[in-house]
């Protein structure tokens, strides 16, 4: 069973439970992914979050009931997991553009969110892509500063450039002892949570026996693993699109399965100029 079939199983589960409480761990389990990785794949492939999809599908089905039945609006709201008619009305207006009552009266014709078929996203025929280099990497030790961000609404795309700016402005790099590869900055995504929260550590490589005496810094071990390495250069925006490409196109259409553990990037600081000329390698852990 490939990525798209697995995600389609999760979609079918959502569809069957639109009038029930939906828990992200239950949804992702149907696709045999962790909750965090499932949300990242879903967002990268479709352009919107699992939560957005579920909400839009509920409101779309509610709109159909408004148009085709005489059911009380409050009953419809409660059926689709809204605690009150007011909460339902706010969500309905945000999505549809009019109140439920006006929608029912005017029989508005607006595009509704239809059920997704992930097999439509699957590439047919030969798939041409920028192939990464496959390497086996020994474990590495990083000392750096830890930030917090989230997958939700792709907030991390806005946060991470700010983290690098903060890291430089506060001269955290000067507080890292015994660097092995000066001028190469590591950005590590780790500590993944079911709700989409995760840590992003910016730092530099040190010897395994090096300890930081600075309580504001953390030491992190990048595990030994096989990695797919994508060499990139260009604007910071282009590199963000490469991250979307990796999870939304390359990984689902490849024959590889993402391994447990962090993914990370290495920036050639000396030869990069933010934001228009970045030189970076992106490492994704792959099962051997």
C-alpha positions in Angstrom: 0.0 0.0 0.0 1.6 3.3 -1.1 1.4 6.8 0.6 -1.7 7.9 -1.3 -3.7 4.8 -0.6 -2.8 5.1 3.1 -3.8 8.7 3.2 -7.0 7.8 1.4 -7.8 5.4 4.2 -7.6 8.3 6.6 -9.9 10.4 4.4 -12.4 7.6 4.4 -12.3 7.6 8.2 -12.9 11.3 8.4 -15.8 11.0 6.0 -17.4 8.3 8.1 -17.0 10.4 11.3 -18.0 13.9 10.2 -20.7 13.9 12.8 -18.4 12.5 15.5 -15.5 13.9 17.5 -12.3 13.6 15.3 -9.0 13.0 17.0 -5.8 13.4 14.9 -4.2 10.3 16.3 -7.2 8.2 15.3 -7.1 9.7 11.8 -3.4 9.3 11.3 -3.5 5.7 12.6 -5.6 4.8 9.6 -2.8 5.8 7.3 -0.1 4.1 9.5 1.7 7.4 10.0 2.5 9.3 13.2 0.1 12.2 13.8 2.8 14.8 13.1 4.1 13.2 9.9 0.6 12.6 8.6 -0.3 16.3 9.1 2.9 17.4 7.4 2.3 15.2 4.4 -1.4 16.2 4.1 -0.5 19.9 4.2 2.3 19.6 1.7 0.2 17.6 -0.8 -3.1 19.5 -0.6 -2.1 22.9 0.5 -4.4 22.9 3.6 -4.4 21.3 7.0 -6.3 18.2 8.1 -8.2 20.4 10.5 -9.2 22.8 7.6 -10.3 19.8 5.5 -12.4 18.3 8.3 -14.0 21.7 9.1 -14.8 22.5 5.5 -16.3 19.0 4.9 -18.5 19.3 7.9 -19.7 22.8 6.8 -20.2 21.5 3.3 -22.3 18.6 4.4 -24.2 21.0 6.8 -24.9 23.3 3.8 -26.4 20.4 1.9 -28.7 19.6 4.8 -29.8 23.2 5.0 -30.7 23.1 1.3 -32.3 19.7 1.1 -34.0 19.3 4.5 -36.1 21.3 6.9 -34.0 20.3 9.9 -33.6 22.9 12.6 -30.3 24.9 12.3 -29.4 24.1 15.9 -29.9 20.4 15.3 -27.6 20.5 12.3 -25.0 22.5 14.2 -24.9 20.0 17.0 -24.8 17.1 14.6 -21.6 18.4 13.1 -19.9 18.9 16.5 -20.7 22.6 17.1 -21.5 23.5 20.7 -24.0 26.2 19.8 -25.8 27.8 16.9 -23.7 30.9 17.3 -20.4 29.0 16.9 -21.8 27.2 13.9 -23.0 30.4 12.3 -19.6 32.1 12.8 -17.8 29.1 11.2 -20.4 28.9 8.4 -20.1 32.6 7.6 -16.3 32.4 7.5 -16.4 29.5 5.1 -19.6 30.1 3.0 -19.9 33.8 3.2 -23.5 34.0 4.4 -25.4 32.9 7.5 -27.0 29.4 7.5 -30.5 31.0 7.5 -29.7 33.2 4.5 -28.1 30.2 2.7 -31.3 28.2 3.2 -33.6 31.0 2.2 -31.6 32.1 -0.9 -30.4 28.6 -1.9 -27.0 30.0 -2.6 -24.9 28.2 -5.1 -21.4 28.3 -3.9 -18.5 25.8 -4.4 -18.4 23.4 -1.4 -15.5 21.2 -0.3 -16.0 17.8 -1.9 -14.4 14.6 -0.6 -10.8 14.3 -1.5 -9.5 11.4 -3.6 -5.8 11.2 -2.9 -5.3 8.8 -5.8 -5.9 11.9 -8.0 -2.7 13.3 -6.6 -0.7 10.3 -7.5 1.7 10.8 -10.4 1.0 8.7 -13.5 3.8 7.3 -15.8 7.4 8.4 -15.4 8.0 10.8 -12.6 10.9 13.2 -13.3 12.3 14.7 -10.2 15.5 16.2 -8.8 17.0 13.1 -7.3 18.6 13.5 -3.9 21.9 11.9 -2.9 21.5 8.9 -0.6 24.1 8.7 2.1 24.7 6.9 5.4 25.6 9.4 8.1 27.3 8.7 11.4 25.8 10.4 14.4 26.6 14.1 14.9 26.5 16.3 18.0 25.1 19.8 17.9 25.1 22.6 20.4 22.7 25.4 19.7 19.6 27.3 20.7 16.1 25.7 20.8 13.0 27.5 19.4 9.4 26.4 19.3 7.0 26.5 16.3 4.1 24.6 14.7 2.9 23.0 11.5 -0.5 24.7 11.8 -1.2 27.2 9.0 2.5 26.6 7.9 3.5 28.9 10.7 7.0 27.4 10.8 7.7 28.8 7.3 7.4 32.3 8.8 9.0 31.4 12.1 12.2 29.7 11.0 13.8 32.7 9.1 13.0 34.8 12.3 14.8 32.1 14.4 18.0 32.4 12.2 17.8 36.2 12.6 17.5 35.9 16.3 20.3 33.4 16.5 22.6 35.8 14.7 21.5 38.9 16.5 22.0 37.4 19.9 25.4 35.9 18.9 24.5 32.5 20.1 27.1 31.0 17.7 29.8 32.7 19.6 28.8 30.8 22.7 29.3 27.4 21.2 32.6 25.8 22.3 35.0 23.7 20.2 33.2 23.8 16.9 34.1 21.1 14.4 32.7 22.8 11.3 32.7 26.6 11.8 30.5 28.6 9.4 28.1 25.7 8.8 24.8 26.3 10.6 22.5 23.3 11.4 18.8 23.8 11.6 17.1 20.7 13.2 13.4 19.9 13.3 12.7 17.6 16.2 10.6 16.9 19.3 7.4 16.4 17.2 4.0 16.5 18.9 0.7 15.2 17.8 -0.8 18.7 17.8 1.8 19.9 15.2 4.1 21.6 17.7 7.8 20.9 17.3 11.3 22.3 18.2 13.7 23.9 15.8 17.3 23.9 17.0 19.9 26.2 15.4 23.5 25.4 16.2 26.9 24.0 15.1 28.6 20.7 15.2 30.9 19.8 18.1 32.8 16.8 19.3 30.8 14.1 21.2 32.5 14.8 24.5 31.9 18.6 24.3 29.5 20.0 26.9 28.1 23.5 26.9 28.5 25.5 30.1 25.9 27.9 28.8 22.5 27.0 30.3 20.7 28.8 27.5 22.0 26.3 24.9 21.1 22.7 24.4 23.2 19.7 23.2 21.4 17.5 20.6 22.4 14.2 18.9 21.5 13.7 15.3 21.2 9.9 15.0 23.1 7.6 12.7 20.9 6.9 9.7 20.4 6.8 6.0 19.5 10.2 4.7 18.2 11.6 1.4 20.2 14.8 0.9 18.8 17.6 -1.3 21.3 20.2 -2.3 19.6 23.6 -2.8 20.5 27.2 -3.6 18.4 30.2 -4.2 16.1 32.5 -2.4 14.7 31.6 1.1 11.2 31.5 -0.5 12.5 29.0 -3.1 14.0 26.8 -0.4 10.6 26.8 1.4 9.0 25.5 -1.8 11.7 22.8 -2.0 10.6 21.6 1.5 7.0 21.5 0.3 8.2 19.6 -2.8 10.1 17.0 -0.7 7.0 16.1 1.5 4.3 16.9 -1.0 5.8 15.4 -4.2 9.1 13.5 -3.9 8.5 11.4 -0.8 5.0 10.2 -1.7 6.1 9.3 -5.2 9.4 7.7 -4.3 9.9 4.2 -3.1 11.3 5.4 0.2 9.8 5.5 3.7 10.7 8.3 6.1 12.5 7.0 9.1 11.9 8.1 12.7 13.9 11.0 14.0 14.7 14.6 13.1 15.2 16.1 9.7 17.7 18.9 9.4 19.4 21.4 7.1 23.0 22.7 6.9 23.5 26.2 5.6 26.9 27.3 4.2 26.9 30.6 6.1 30.0 32.1 4.5 28.8 31.6 0.9 25.1 32.5 1.6 23.4 35.9 1.6 20.0 36.0 3.2 17.4 36.1 1.7 18.3 36.0 -2.0 21.3 33.7 -2.2 21.1 30.8 0.2 23.2 27.6 -0.1 21.8 24.7 1.9 21.5 21.0 2.1 18.3 19.4 3.4 18.6 15.9 5.1 15.5 13.6 5.4 16.0 10.4 7.4 15.1 7.3 5.2 14.6 3.7 6.2 17.5 1.6 5.0 
